[in-house]
Amino acid sequence: MPAYDQSNIFAKILRGEIPCHKVYEDDKALAFLDIMPRAPGHTLVIPKSPARNILDVAPDDLAHVMKLAQRIAKVSVDVFGADGVTLQQFSESAGGQVVFHLHVHVIPRKEGIALKPPASVKEAPDVLKEQAAKLAAALA
Ligand code: AMP
């Protein structure tokens, strides 16, 4: 497996070099909205440690990310009036990964509504801002 590349876009978000619509942050993890959501409320949860994916992340960092993913899943059901939640994690190109910093997708789902295709529609920044604020408030 290739080494971790510090120039990936989520590493830049962690370093504050590019903005994100933050939902939650603690000393070990960051959660922010996907800019091309597959459904409203689509959130990405990442460790602050430089893990490429499931194949190299430290187990404790993964456990922390998954606990946060569960918290966000529960809250997003209320915030987005969802009927369920889909979690996804892709590792390496063969596994569908595009950004090579470990991330877990938390996607609120409504009965009978299919996911949009990956990276198909860029959401308006003001919509993401409002959604992130609602999730952040519910998590506080
Ligand atoms: P994947 O690596 O296949 O799990 O997909 C990467 C995800 O990152 C996709 O859902 C993209 O829409 C999302 N994405 C890419 N760039 C950004 C960004 N700057 N901020 C938030 N999400 C992003």
Backbone and ligand atoms as CSV (ligand in chain L), in Angstrom:
chain,resi,resn,atom,element,x,y,z
A,1,MET,N,N,0.849,-1.194,0.000
A,1,MET,CA,C,0.000,0.000,0.000
A,1,MET,C,C,0.889,1.250,0.000
A,2,PRO,N,N,0.539,2.271,-0.794
A,2,PRO,CA,C,1.353,3.505,-0.815
A,2,PRO,C,C,1.378,4.175,0.555
A,3,ALA,N,N,2.388,5.039,0.774
A,3,ALA,CA,C,2.492,5.779,2.031
A,3,ALA,C,C,1.441,6.891,2.069
A,4,TYR,N,N,1.141,7.346,3.275
A,4,TYR,CA,C,0.218,8.471,3.455
A,4,TYR,C,C,0.770,9.710,2.739
A,5,ASP,N,N,-0.102,10.398,2.002
A,5,ASP,CA,C,0.307,11.585,1.240
A,5,ASP,C,C,-0.282,12.839,1.906
A,6,GLN,N,N,0.583,13.671,2.472
A,6,GLN,CA,C,0.131,14.862,3.218
A,6,GLN,C,C,-0.551,15.899,2.329
A,7,SER,N,N,-0.524,15.707,1.015
A,7,SER,CA,C,-1.131,16.714,0.132
A,7,SER,C,C,-2.590,16.388,-0.211
A,8,ASN,N,N,-3.159,15.323,0.392
A,8,ASN,CA,C,-4.557,15.019,0.070
A,8,ASN,C,C,-5.479,16.106,0.644
A,9,ILE,N,N,-6.678,16.214,0.071
A,9,ILE,CA,C,-7.554,17.364,0.386
A,9,ILE,C,C,-8.025,17.371,1.840
A,10,PHE,N,N,-8.195,16.190,2.443
A,10,PHE,CA,C,-8.652,16.185,3.842
A,10,PHE,C,C,-7.510,16.569,4.786
A,11,ALA,N,N,-6.260,16.260,4.418
A,11,ALA,CA,C,-5.114,16.735,5.205
A,11,ALA,C,C,-5.064,18.259,5.151
A,12,LYS,N,N,-5.405,18.827,3.992
A,12,LYS,CA,C,-5.420,20.289,3.859
A,12,LYS,C,C,-6.521,20.894,4.722
A,13,ILE,N,N,-7.668,20.221,4.778
A,13,ILE,CA,C,-8.758,20.688,5.663
A,13,ILE,C,C,-8.282,20.628,7.115
A,14,LEU,N,N,-7.651,19.538,7.514
A,14,LEU,CA,C,-7.165,19.404,8.896
A,14,LEU,C,C,-6.148,20.493,9.238
A,15,ARG,N,N,-5.344,20.889,8.276
A,15,ARG,CA,C,-4.336,21.934,8.525
A,15,ARG,C,C,-4.926,23.342,8.405
A,16,GLY,N,N,-6.216,23.438,8.048
A,16,GLY,CA,C,-6.863,24.743,7.916
A,16,GLY,C,C,-6.486,25.465,6.633
A,17,GLU,N,N,-5.943,24.731,5.676
A,17,GLU,CA,C,-5.520,25.357,4.405
A,17,GLU,C,C,-6.691,25.559,3.448
A,18,ILE,N,N,-7.715,24.710,3.585
A,18,ILE,CA,C,-8.955,24.936,2.834
A,18,ILE,C,C,-10.124,24.773,3.810
A,19,PRO,N,N,-11.245,25.470,3.521
A,19,PRO,CA,C,-12.358,25.458,4.485
A,19,PRO,C,C,-13.196,24.187,4.405
A,20,CYS,N,N,-13.993,23.981,5.434
A,20,CYS,CA,C,-14.996,22.910,5.394
A,20,CYS,C,C,-16.206,23.378,6.188
A,21,HIS,N,N,-17.317,22.670,5.995
A,21,HIS,CA,C,-18.523,22.948,6.783
A,21,HIS,C,C,-18.496,22.011,7.982
A,22,LYS,N,N,-17.873,22.509,9.057
A,22,LYS,CA,C,-17.605,21.652,10.232
A,22,LYS,C,C,-18.882,21.345,11.004
A,23,VAL,N,N,-18.959,20.076,11.393
A,23,VAL,CA,C,-20.084,19.589,12.180
A,23,VAL,C,C,-19.639,19.339,13.627
A,24,TYR,N,N,-18.425,18.856,13.781
A,24,TYR,CA,C,-17.914,18.495,15.124
A,24,TYR,C,C,-16.396,18.338,15.043
A,25,GLU,N,N,-15.743,18.656,16.167
A,25,GLU,CA,C,-14.290,18.449,16.238
A,25,GLU,C,C,-13.900,18.148,17.670
A,26,ASP,N,N,-13.000,17.214,17.866
A,26,ASP,CA,C,-12.364,17.022,19.164
A,26,ASP,C,C,-10.872,16.799,18.920
A,27,ASP,N,N,-10.150,16.329,19.929
A,27,ASP,CA,C,-8.694,16.227,19.782
A,27,ASP,C,C,-8.265,15.133,18.813
A,28,LYS,N,N,-9.152,14.176,18.507
A,28,LYS,CA,C,-8.756,13.046,17.665
A,28,LYS,C,C,-9.500,12.941,16.343
A,29,ALA,N,N,-10.567,13.708,16.177
A,29,ALA,CA,C,-11.391,13.528,14.969
A,29,ALA,C,C,-12.052,14.829,14.540
A,30,LEU,N,N,-12.456,14.857,13.275
A,30,LEU,CA,C,-13.178,15.994,12.698
A,30,LEU,C,C,-14.320,15.434,11.841
A,31,ALA,N,N,-15.467,16.095,11.921
A,31,ALA,CA,C,-16.599,15.717,11.065
A,31,ALA,C,C,-17.061,16.957,10.314
A,32,PHE,N,N,-17.305,16.804,9.023
A,32,PHE,CA,C,-17.729,17.924,8.176
A,32,PHE,C,C,-18.613,17.396,7.054
A,33,LEU,N,N,-19.366,18.313,6.430
A,33,LEU,CA,C,-20.287,17.876,5.376
A,33,LEU,C,C,-19.550,17.611,4.074
A,34,ASP,N,N,-19.998,16.565,3.383
A,34,ASP,CA,C,-19.512,16.271,2.032
A,34,ASP,C,C,-20.026,17.365,1.087
A,35,ILE,N,N,-19.152,17.950,0.278
A,35,ILE,CA,C,-19.587,19.047,-0.611
A,35,ILE,C,C,-20.403,18.549,-1.804
A,36,MET,N,N,-20.353,17.235,-2.052
A,36,MET,CA,C,-21.194,16.652,-3.097
A,36,MET,C,C,-22.034,15.531,-2.466
A,37,PRO,N,N,-22.992,15.936,-1.636
A,37,PRO,CA,C,-23.722,14.957,-0.819
A,37,PRO,C,C,-24.559,13.990,-1.647
A,38,ARG,N,N,-24.568,12.762,-1.222
A,38,ARG,CA,C,-25.398,11.766,-1.900
A,38,ARG,C,C,-26.825,11.804,-1.369
A,39,ALA,N,N,-27.003,12.505,-0.241
A,39,ALA,CA,C,-28.320,12.796,0.336
A,39,ALA,C,C,-28.102,13.947,1.309
A,40,PRO,N,N,-29.140,14.732,1.635
A,40,PRO,CA,C,-28.962,15.842,2.570
A,40,PRO,C,C,-28.402,15.342,3.916
A,41,GLY,N,N,-27.390,16.045,4.410
A,41,GLY,CA,C,-26.793,15.675,5.701
A,41,GLY,C,C,-25.609,14.744,5.589
A,42,HIS,N,N,-25.223,14.392,4.372
A,42,HIS,CA,C,-24.080,13.488,4.142
A,42,HIS,C,C,-22.829,14.064,4.825
A,43,THR,N,N,-22.348,13.356,5.825
A,43,THR,CA,C,-21.232,13.829,6.654
A,43,THR,C,C,-20.046,12.886,6.528
A,44,LEU,N,N,-18.846,13.456,6.594
A,44,LEU,CA,C,-17.610,12.662,6.579
A,44,LEU,C,C,-16.951,12.772,7.941
A,45,VAL,N,N,-16.556,11.637,8.501
A,45,VAL,CA,C,-15.882,11.604,9.802
A,45,VAL,C,C,-14.461,11.112,9.571
A,46,ILE,N,N,-13.483,11.905,10.024
A,46,ILE,CA,C,-12.075,11.551,9.758
A,46,ILE,C,C,-11.257,11.608,11.049
A,47,PRO,N,N,-10.217,10.769,11.144
A,47,PRO,CA,C,-9.290,10.895,12.272
A,47,PRO,C,C,-8.315,12.036,12.004
A,48,LYS,N,N,-7.786,12.619,13.074
A,48,LYS,CA,C,-6.756,13.646,12.876
A,48,LYS,C,C,-5.399,13.010,12.587
A,49,SER,N,N,-5.239,11.770,12.974
A,49,SER,CA,C,-3.987,11.067,12.686
A,49,SER,C,C,-3.913,10.785,11.178
A,50,PRO,N,N,-2.685,10.727,10.642
A,50,PRO,CA,C,-2.515,10.591,9.191
A,50,PRO,C,C,-2.706,9.158,8.679
A,51,ALA,N,N,-3.939,8.678,8.727
A,51,ALA,CA,C,-4.237,7.329,8.236
A,51,ALA,C,C,-4.756,7.413,6.811
A,52,ARG,N,N,-4.289,6.514,5.963
A,52,ARG,CA,C,-4.724,6.503,4.555
A,52,ARG,C,C,-6.122,5.882,4.432
A,53,ASN,N,N,-6.335,4.792,5.119
A,53,ASN,CA,C,-7.637,4.109,5.063
A,53,ASN,C,C,-7.700,2.998,6.116
A,54,ILE,N,N,-8.632,2.086,5.956
A,54,ILE,CA,C,-8.869,1.019,6.949
A,54,ILE,C,C,-7.635,0.111,7.103
A,55,LEU,N,N,-6.766,0.114,6.096
A,55,LEU,CA,C,-5.648,-0.828,6.087
A,55,LEU,C,C,-4.468,-0.367,6.935
A,56,ASP,N,N,-4.418,0.939,7.274
A,56,ASP,CA,C,-3.272,1.400,8.074
A,56,ASP,C,C,-3.662,2.179,9.324
A,57,VAL,N,N,-4.966,2.446,9.514
A,57,VAL,CA,C,-5.349,3.249,10.670
A,57,VAL,C,C,-5.084,2.480,11.973
A,58,ALA,N,N,-4.657,3.222,13.010
A,58,ALA,CA,C,-4.477,2.596,14.328
A,58,ALA,C,C,-5.855,2.223,14.875
A,59,PRO,N,N,-5.984,1.024,15.446
A,59,PRO,CA,C,-7.302,0.568,15.910
A,59,PRO,C,C,-8.001,1.552,16.852
A,60,ASP,N,N,-7.260,2.193,17.751
A,60,ASP,CA,C,-7.897,3.138,18.676
A,60,ASP,C,C,-8.441,4.365,17.938
A,61,ASP,N,N,-7.722,4.805,16.912
A,61,ASP,CA,C,-8.202,5.956,16.125
A,61,ASP,C,C,-9.455,5.575,15.342
A,62,LEU,N,N,-9.462,4.359,14.814
A,62,LEU,CA,C,-10.650,3.877,14.102
A,62,LEU,C,C,-11.843,3.787,15.050
A,63,ALA,N,N,-11.586,3.270,16.260
A,63,ALA,CA,C,-12.676,3.141,17.240
A,63,ALA,C,C,-13.255,4.520,17.564
A,64,HIS,N,N,-12.394,5.510,17.702
A,64,HIS,CA,C,-12.852,6.868,18.000
A,64,HIS,C,C,-13.703,7.412,16.848
A,65,VAL,N,N,-13.242,7.200,15.634
A,65,VAL,CA,C,-13.988,7.660,14.448
A,65,VAL,C,C,-15.357,6.972,14.380
A,66,MET,N,N,-15.382,5.681,14.660
A,66,MET,CA,C,-16.652,4.951,14.555
A,66,MET,C,C,-17.637,5.362,15.657
A,67,LYS,N,N,-17.108,5.647,16.841
A,67,LYS,CA,C,-18.000,6.143,17.909
A,67,LYS,C,C,-18.616,7.479,17.508
A,68,LEU,N,N,-17.802,8.332,16.914
A,68,LEU,CA,C,-18.314,9.622,16.468
A,68,LEU,C,C,-19.304,9.433,15.307
A,69,ALA,N,N,-19.000,8.507,14.412
A,69,ALA,CA,C,-19.929,8.226,13.300
A,69,ALA,C,C,-21.289,7.776,13.845
A,70,GLN,N,N,-21.264,6.982,14.901
A,70,GLN,CA,C,-22.543,6.543,15.488
A,70,GLN,C,C,-23.302,7.729,16.081
A,71,ARG,N,N,-22.593,8.595,16.792
A,71,ARG,CA,C,-23.237,9.792,17.370
A,71,ARG,C,C,-23.871,10.634,16.282
A,72,ILE,N,N,-23.132,10.837,15.201
A,72,ILE,CA,C,-23.643,11.668,14.106
A,72,ILE,C,C,-24.813,10.970,13.414
A,73,ALA,N,N,-24.740,9.663,13.269
A,73,ALA,CA,C,-25.851,8.914,12.662
A,73,ALA,C,C,-27.129,9.126,13.472
A,74,LYS,N,N,-27.023,8.994,14.782
A,74,LYS,CA,C,-28.225,9.136,15.628
A,74,LYS,C,C,-28.810,10.542,15.535
A,75,VAL,N,N,-27.937,11.537,15.620
A,75,VAL,CA,C,-28.389,12.931,15.578
A,75,VAL,C,C,-28.961,13.282,14.207
A,76,SER,N,N,-28.336,12.774,13.140
A,76,SER,CA,C,-28.788,13.163,11.803
A,76,SER,C,C,-30.154,12.582,11.466
A,77,VAL,N,N,-30.515,11.482,12.100
A,77,VAL,CA,C,-31.867,10.945,11.912
A,77,VAL,C,C,-32.895,11.976,12.379
A,78,ASP,N,N,-32.623,12.594,13.522
A,78,ASP,CA,C,-33.548,13.618,14.031
A,78,ASP,C,C,-33.479,14.889,13.187
A,79,VAL,N,N,-32.264,15.367,12.939
A,79,VAL,CA,C,-32.102,16.656,12.258
A,79,VAL,C,C,-32.687,16.615,10.840
A,80,PHE,N,N,-32.525,15.495,10.144
A,80,PHE,CA,C,-32.955,15.425,8.740
A,80,PHE,C,C,-34.236,14.607,8.552
A,81,GLY,N,N,-34.883,14.224,9.657
A,81,GLY,CA,C,-36.128,13.459,9.568
A,81,GLY,C,C,-35.939,12.183,8.768
A,82,ALA,N,N,-34.787,11.517,8.990
A,82,ALA,CA,C,-34.463,10.322,8.196
A,82,ALA,C,C,-35.148,9.073,8.758
A,83,ASP,N,N,-35.289,8.076,7.880
A,83,ASP,CA,C,-35.846,6.780,8.283
A,83,ASP,C,C,-34.742,5.779,8.575
A,84,GLY,N,N,-33.523,6.099,8.147
A,84,GLY,CA,C,-32.391,5.191,8.336
A,84,GLY,C,C,-31.104,5.922,8.009
A,85,VAL,N,N,-29.998,5.202,8.078
A,85,VAL,CA,C,-28.686,5.804,7.816
A,85,VAL,C,C,-27.830,4.773,7.075
A,86,THR,N,N,-27.048,5.258,6.094
A,86,THR,CA,C,-26.064,4.397,5.415
A,86,THR,C,C,-24.665,4.874,5.782
A,87,LEU,N,N,-23.823,3.931,6.256
A,87,LEU,CA,C,-22.408,4.230,6.495
A,87,LEU,C,C,-21.587,3.553,5.412
A,88,GLN,N,N,-20.588,4.302,4.881
A,88,GLN,CA,C,-19.697,3.735,3.859
A,88,GLN,C,C,-18.255,4.074,4.193
A,89,GLN,N,N,-17.351,3.173,3.853
A,89,GLN,CA,C,-15.912,3.451,3.984
A,89,GLN,C,C,-15.213,2.708,2.857
A,90,PHE,N,N,-14.456,3.457,2.024
A,90,PHE,CA,C,-13.777,2.866,0.872
A,90,PHE,C,C,-12.269,2.903,1.094
A,91,SER,N,N,-11.569,1.830,0.747
A,91,SER,CA,C,-10.126,1.764,0.959
A,91,SER,C,C,-9.398,1.357,-0.316
A,92,GLU,N,N,-8.492,2.244,-0.750
A,92,GLU,CA,C,-7.706,2.119,-1.974
A,92,GLU,C,C,-8.613,2.265,-3.216
A,93,SER,N,N,-7.995,2.551,-4.344
A,93,SER,CA,C,-8.760,2.769,-5.583
A,93,SER,C,C,-9.635,1.568,-5.914
A,94,ALA,N,N,-9.086,0.394,-5.719
A,94,ALA,CA,C,-9.852,-0.825,-6.025
A,94,ALA,C,C,-11.077,-0.949,-5.133
A,95,GLY,N,N,-11.020,-0.312,-3.956
A,95,GLY,CA,C,-12.152,-0.338,-3.030
A,95,GLY,C,C,-13.083,0.853,-3.202
A,96,GLY,N,N,-12.801,1.713,-4.188
A,96,GLY,CA,C,-13.668,2.856,-4.454
A,96,GLY,C,C,-13.207,4.154,-3.809
A,97,GLN,N,N,-12.020,4.142,-3.163
A,97,GLN,CA,C,-11.536,5.348,-2.481
A,97,GLN,C,C,-11.006,6.371,-3.480
A,98,VAL,N,N,-11.363,7.642,-3.247
A,98,VAL,CA,C,-10.898,8.741,-4.102
A,98,VAL,C,C,-9.972,9.679,-3.320
A,99,VAL,N,N,-10.320,9.947,-2.066
A,99,VAL,CA,C,-9.494,10.813,-1.207
A,99,VAL,C,C,-8.780,9.918,-0.196
A,100,PHE,N,N,-7.446,10.026,-0.168
A,100,PHE,CA,C,-6.657,9.045,0.583
A,100,PHE,C,C,-6.270,9.520,1.982
A,101,HIS,N,N,-7.312,9.913,2.722
A,101,HIS,CA,C,-7.233,10.073,4.181
A,101,HIS,C,C,-8.484,9.372,4.678
A,102,LEU,N,N,-8.318,8.434,5.608
A,102,LEU,CA,C,-9.462,7.630,6.054
A,102,LEU,C,C,-10.687,8.491,6.339
A,103,HIS,N,N,-11.835,8.088,5.825
A,103,HIS,CA,C,-13.081,8.773,6.154
A,103,HIS,C,C,-14.237,7.789,6.133
A,104,VAL,N,N,-15.180,8.056,7.029
A,104,VAL,CA,C,-16.411,7.271,7.070
A,104,VAL,C,C,-17.542,8.195,6.643
A,105,HIS,N,N,-18.307,7.746,5.650
A,105,HIS,CA,C,-19.478,8.493,5.190
A,105,HIS,C,C,-20.669,8.139,6.089
A,106,VAL,N,N,-21.371,9.159,6.572
A,106,VAL,CA,C,-22.611,8.948,7.328
A,106,VAL,C,C,-23.713,9.641,6.534
A,107,ILE,N,N,-24.629,8.845,5.980
A,107,ILE,CA,C,-25.611,9.394,5.030
A,107,ILE,C,C,-27.032,9.107,5.525
A,108,PRO,N,N,-27.752,10.167,5.964
A,108,PRO,CA,C,-29.147,9.958,6.371
A,108,PRO,C,C,-29.971,9.488,5.170
A,109,ARG,N,N,-30.901,8.566,5.395
A,109,ARG,CA,C,-31.692,8.005,4.296
A,109,ARG,C,C,-33.183,8.140,4.557
A,110,LYS,N,N,-33.946,8.373,3.485
A,110,LYS,CA,C,-35.399,8.372,3.567
A,110,LYS,C,C,-35.927,7.194,2.762
A,111,GLU,N,N,-36.962,6.596,3.296
A,111,GLU,CA,C,-37.562,5.426,2.667
A,111,GLU,C,C,-37.868,5.691,1.189
A,112,GLY,N,N,-37.395,4.818,0.324
A,112,GLY,CA,C,-37.737,4.897,-1.100
A,112,GLY,C,C,-36.953,5.922,-1.899
A,113,ILE,N,N,-36.019,6.649,-1.268
A,113,ILE,CA,C,-35.240,7.654,-2.011
A,113,ILE,C,C,-33.817,7.141,-2.199
A,114,ALA,N,N,-33.440,6.967,-3.472
A,114,ALA,CA,C,-32.108,6.428,-3.789
A,114,ALA,C,C,-31.027,7.466,-3.523
A,115,LEU,N,N,-29.815,6.998,-3.254
A,115,LEU,CA,C,-28.672,7.894,-3.145
A,115,LEU,C,C,-28.384,8.519,-4.507
A,116,LYS,N,N,-27.938,9.789,-4.498
A,116,LYS,CA,C,-27.418,10.367,-5.741
A,116,LYS,C,C,-26.112,9.651,-6.077
A,117,PRO,N,N,-25.708,9.618,-7.346
A,117,PRO,CA,C,-24.415,9.010,-7.684
A,117,PRO,C,C,-23.285,9.758,-6.972
A,118,PRO,N,N,-22.156,9.089,-6.696
A,118,PRO,CA,C,-21.034,9.765,-6.032
A,118,PRO,C,C,-20.547,10.965,-6.831
A,119,ALA,N,N,-20.225,12.036,-6.089
A,119,ALA,CA,C,-19.622,13.249,-6.672
A,119,ALA,C,C,-20.396,13.765,-7.883
A,120,SER,N,N,-21.737,13.752,-7.809
A,120,SER,CA,C,-22.534,14.142,-8.981
A,120,SER,C,C,-23.030,15.580,-8.923
A,121,VAL,N,N,-23.402,16.054,-7.739
A,121,VAL,CA,C,-23.967,17.412,-7.619
A,121,VAL,C,C,-23.296,18.134,-6.464
A,122,LYS,N,N,-22.733,19.318,-6.762
A,122,LYS,CA,C,-22.110,20.130,-5.717
A,122,LYS,C,C,-23.206,20.947,-5.032
A,123,GLU,N,N,-23.327,20.783,-3.723
A,123,GLU,CA,C,-24.380,21.501,-2.977
A,123,GLU,C,C,-24.002,22.966,-2.800
A,124,ALA,N,N,-25.020,23.835,-2.713
A,124,ALA,CA,C,-24.783,25.276,-2.519
A,124,ALA,C,C,-24.173,25.509,-1.134
A,125,PRO,N,N,-23.150,26.363,-1.041
A,125,PRO,CA,C,-22.498,26.605,0.249
A,125,PRO,C,C,-23.454,27.075,1.345
A,126,ASP,N,N,-24.446,27.908,1.001
A,126,ASP,CA,C,-25.360,28.386,2.058
A,126,ASP,C,C,-26.230,27.256,2.603
A,127,VAL,N,N,-26.556,26.288,1.755
A,127,VAL,CA,C,-27.326,25.115,2.216
A,127,VAL,C,C,-26.463,24.284,3.165
A,128,LEU,N,N,-25.215,24.047,2.766
A,128,LEU,CA,C,-24.304,23.258,3.621
A,128,LEU,C,C,-24.063,23.970,4.950
A,129,LYS,N,N,-23.934,25.291,4.893
A,129,LYS,CA,C,-23.690,26.060,6.111
A,129,LYS,C,C,-24.841,25.877,7.102
A,130,GLU,N,N,-26.059,25.971,6.597
A,130,GLU,CA,C,-27.233,25.835,7.465
A,130,GLU,C,C,-27.341,24.413,8.026
A,131,GLN,N,N,-27.087,23.410,7.175
A,131,GLN,CA,C,-27.168,22.020,7.630
A,131,GLN,C,C,-26.092,21.719,8.670
A,132,ALA,N,N,-24.870,22.218,8.445
A,132,ALA,CA,C,-23.775,21.978,9.399
A,132,ALA,C,C,-24.094,22.618,10.748
A,133,ALA,N,N,-24.674,23.817,10.702
A,133,ALA,CA,C,-25.024,24.499,11.953
A,133,ALA,C,C,-26.067,23.690,12.733
A,134,LYS,N,N,-27.044,23.145,12.024
A,134,LYS,CA,C,-28.086,22.344,12.698
A,134,LYS,C,C,-27.486,21.095,13.332
A,135,LEU,N,N,-26.616,20.414,12.583
A,135,LEU,CA,C,-25.988,19.196,13.135
A,135,LEU,C,C,-25.083,19.538,14.310
A,136,ALA,N,N,-24.307,20.603,14.167
A,136,ALA,CA,C,-23.397,21.001,15.249
A,136,ALA,C,C,-24.183,21.321,16.511
A,137,ALA,N,N,-25.302,22.022,16.349
A,137,ALA,CA,C,-26.126,22.385,17.521
A,137,ALA,C,C,-26.685,21.125,18.185
A,138,ALA,N,N,-27.107,20.170,17.384
A,138,ALA,CA,C,-27.678,18.943,17.933
A,138,ALA,C,C,-26.619,18.085,18.628
A,139,LEU,N,N,-25.363,18.239,18.215
A,139,LEU,CA,C,-24.270,17.455,18.807
A,139,LEU,C,C,-23.682,18.131,20.053
A,140,ALA,N,N,-23.989,19.408,20.237
A,140,ALA,CA,C,-23.337,20.170,21.327
A,140,ALA,C,C,-23.827,19.697,22.696
L,1,AMP,P1,P,-14.291,8.443,-1.368
L,1,AMP,O1,O,-12.793,8.641,-1.226
L,1,AMP,O2,O,-14.663,7.601,-2.549
L,1,AMP,O3,O,-14.906,7.897,-0.102
L,1,AMP,O4,O,-14.949,9.838,-1.673
L,1,AMP,C1,C,-14.456,11.065,-1.238
L,1,AMP,C2,C,-15.600,11.971,-0.857
L,1,AMP,O5,O,-15.054,13.235,-0.513
L,1,AMP,C3,C,-16.640,12.220,-1.949
L,1,AMP,O6,O,-17.925,11.904,-1.428
L,1,AMP,C4,C,-16.513,13.712,-2.263
L,1,AMP,O7,O,-17.736,14.310,-2.586
L,1,AMP,C5,C,-15.944,14.241,-0.971
L,1,AMP,N1,N,-15.148,15.464,-1.068
L,1,AMP,C6,C,-14.164,15.744,-1.965
L,1,AMP,N2,N,-13.623,16.952,-1.712
L,1,AMP,C7,C,-14.252,17.443,-0.616
L,1,AMP,C8,C,-14.146,18.640,0.143
L,1,AMP,N3,N,-13.264,19.596,-0.165
L,1,AMP,N4,N,-14.974,18.808,1.211
L,1,AMP,C9,C,-15.875,17.852,1.533
L,1,AMP,N5,N,-16.024,16.703,0.860
L,1,AMP,C10,C,-15.231,16.494,-0.197
